[in-house]
Every structure is written in structure tokens, then in C-alpha cells.
């Protein structure tokens, strides 16, 4: 009987040792899972920050593009104004030339 109890106790001890080994393995796996989750969380934060930086850069680029478009529109308007001024100057120059020739004709009559 004592031998039977000792045998049962030995089996219980063996089973407990296996359970302890299994608990250690599961605990190690849980630790690795925790480490992996923390690494994923860090990567996620990094990705979110990168997306924020990209969004900010795109906003700056949009503003710069709008400013460039406005500047180009102003340059275009100035070119049109310059063209109109050149045409006006050409007309005035022709008129002055005609007046000068007319004046030369009139003054030629008064030569001594």
C-alpha cells in the first residue's frame, strides 16, 4: 500500500513537473508575444508620424503651388500690360514722326 501511494505521489510529482514546464513554455510565448506587440506598437507610431509629416509636406507643396500660380498670373498680366504699352509707344512714335516731318515741311518754307 505504501508503495502504491509512493507510486501515485511520484506520478503526481511528474505530472506537476510537466505542468510546470508547460506553464514556463506558455509564459515564454506570452513574453515573446508581448515583445512583438510592443514592437508593432512602436512601428505603428512611427508610421503615423511619417503620415503626419507627409501630410504637412503636401500642404506646404500645395501652398507653394498656389503661390507660384498666382505669381505666374501676375507675370502674365504684366506682360500683357507691357505689350499694350509698347503698342501705344509705337503709335505715339509714329505720330511724333509724322509731326516732325510736317514741322520740317512747314519750317522749310521759312528758310532764307
C-alpha positions as CSV (number, residue, x, y, z in Angstrom):
1,X,0.0,0.0,0.0
2,X,2.8,2.5,0.9
3,X,4.4,1.5,-2.4
4,X,1.2,2.3,-4.2
5,X,0.9,5.7,-2.5
6,X,4.5,6.4,-3.3
7,X,4.0,5.4,-6.9
8,X,0.9,7.7,-7.2
9,X,2.8,10.5,-5.5
10,X,5.7,10.1,-7.9
11,X,3.2,10.2,-10.9
12,X,1.6,13.4,-9.4
13,X,5.0,14.9,-9.0
14,X,5.9,14.0,-12.6
15,X,2.7,15.5,-13.8
16,X,3.2,18.6,-11.8
17,X,6.7,18.9,-13.3
18,X,5.3,18.6,-16.8
19,X,2.7,21.2,-16.0
20,X,5.4,23.5,-14.6
21,X,7.4,23.0,-17.8
22,X,4.3,23.7,-19.9
23,X,3.5,26.9,-17.9
24,X,7.1,28.0,-18.4
25,X,6.8,27.5,-22.2
26,X,3.4,29.3,-22.3
27,X,4.9,32.1,-20.2
28,X,7.9,32.4,-22.6
29,X,5.5,32.5,-25.5
30,X,3.4,35.2,-23.8
31,X,6.6,37.2,-23.2
32,X,7.6,37.0,-26.9
33,X,4.0,38.0,-27.9
34,X,4.3,41.0,-25.6
35,X,7.6,42.0,-27.1
36,X,6.2,41.6,-30.6
37,X,3.1,43.7,-29.7
38,X,5.3,46.4,-28.3
39,X,7.4,46.4,-31.5
40,X,4.3,46.6,-33.6
41,X,3.0,49.5,-31.5
42,X,6.4,51.3,-32.0
43,X,6.2,50.7,-35.7
44,X,2.6,52.0,-35.8
45,X,3.6,55.2,-34.0
46,X,6.4,55.7,-36.5
47,X,4.1,55.1,-39.4
48,X,1.5,57.6,-38.0
49,X,4.3,60.2,-37.6
50,X,5.5,59.6,-41.1
51,X,2.0,60.1,-42.5
52,X,1.7,63.3,-40.5
53,X,5.0,64.5,-42.0
54,X,3.8,63.6,-45.5
55,X,0.5,65.4,-44.9
56,X,2.4,68.5,-43.7
57,X,4.8,68.4,-46.7
58,X,1.9,68.1,-49.1
59,X,0.1,71.0,-47.5
60,X,3.3,73.1,-47.9
61,X,3.7,72.0,-51.5
62,X,0.1,72.9,-52.2
63,X,0.6,76.4,-50.8
64,X,3.8,76.8,-52.8
65,X,2.0,75.7,-56.0
66,X,-0.8,78.2,-55.4
67,X,1.7,81.0,-54.8
68,X,3.5,80.0,-58.0
69,X,0.3,80.0,-60.0
70,X,-0.6,83.5,-58.6
71,X,2.9,84.8,-59.4
72,X,2.7,83.4,-63.0
73,X,-0.8,85.1,-63.4
74,X,0.8,88.4,-62.3
75,X,3.7,88.0,-64.7
76,X,1.2,87.2,-67.5
77,X,-0.8,90.4,-66.7
78,X,2.4,92.4,-66.6
79,X,3.4,91.0,-70.0
80,X,0.0,92.0,-71.4
81,X,0.4,95.5,-69.9
82,X,3.9,95.8,-71.4
83,X,2.6,94.7,-74.8
84,X,-0.1,97.3,-74.7
85,X,2.4,100.0,-73.6
86,X,4.8,99.0,-76.4
87,X,1.9,99.3,-79.0
88,X,0.9,102.7,-77.5
89,X,4.6,103.9,-77.7
90,X,4.8,102.7,-81.3
91,X,1.7,104.6,-82.2
92,X,2.9,107.7,-80.4
93,X,6.3,107.4,-82.0
94,X,4.7,107.2,-85.5
95,X,2.6,110.3,-84.6
96,X,5.6,112.2,-83.4
97,X,7.5,111.2,-86.6
98,X,4.6,112.5,-88.7
99,X,4.5,115.7,-86.7
100,X,8.3,116.1,-87.1
101,X,8.1,115.6,-90.9
102,X,5.2,118.1,-91.0
103,X,7.1,120.6,-88.9
104,X,10.1,120.2,-91.2
105,X,7.9,120.9,-94.2
106,X,6.5,124.0,-92.6
107,X,9.8,125.3,-91.5
108,X,11.4,124.6,-94.9
109,X,9.2,127.4,-96.3
110,X,10.7,129.9,-94.0
111,X,14.3,129.3,-95.0
112,X,16.3,132.3,-96.1
